[in-house]
Amino acid sequence: MADSVVLDPVDLHLLRLLQNDARMTYRDLAAQVGVAPSTCLDRVTRLRRSGVILGHQLRLDPAKLGRGLEALLSVQVRPHRRELVGPFVERIRALPESITVFHLTGPDDYLVHVAVADMADLQRLVLDGFTSRPEVARVETRLIFQQWDCGPLLPPRPEGAPAPEPDRTERKSSSESR
């Protein structure tokens, strides 16, 4: 397990708020958490430096960018050797259609989330971007009908701590909230 960071209830409250709205001002964060803005700034800075907060992302809607068809590609690479992993992953990450790449255990070596314009574009991507590569032994394609965001991801509760009240706010599907 990676080095974990000890978080107190104020840190956890800050993380919950920032996960729901990463653009909140320190003044607004401080008011909701009940600390001074300078304390809030110090804590968020510490959470960034310690690697708990990894950054901020701008999320785009692939459909609005002309890429309304999303798929998961299960890729088997042969031979599956260390010297092939880095170059293969960098090649896949460089494809404009790639959203996320996972290196897996099991029969498939990689799972790649892609967004393309249509079926012809998906076929082109699979044939030209994947199966044409000498190290790719097999590609299996699964279309994504719909997806939902989960989370927010927070550290586990300490042993014996009471369960938090459930968040009753509705979550939109990714396609609705992008």
Protein Blocks (a to p, Z undefined) as FASTA:
>chain_A
ZZdddddfklmmmmmmmmmomkbcfklmmmmnopafklmmmmmmmmmmnomanbdcdddd
fklnopabccddddddddddfklmmmmmmmmmmpmkbmbdcddedjbfbdcddddfblml
mmmmmmmmmmmpmklmbdcddddfbdcdedjddddddehiacddddfbdcddfklmZZ
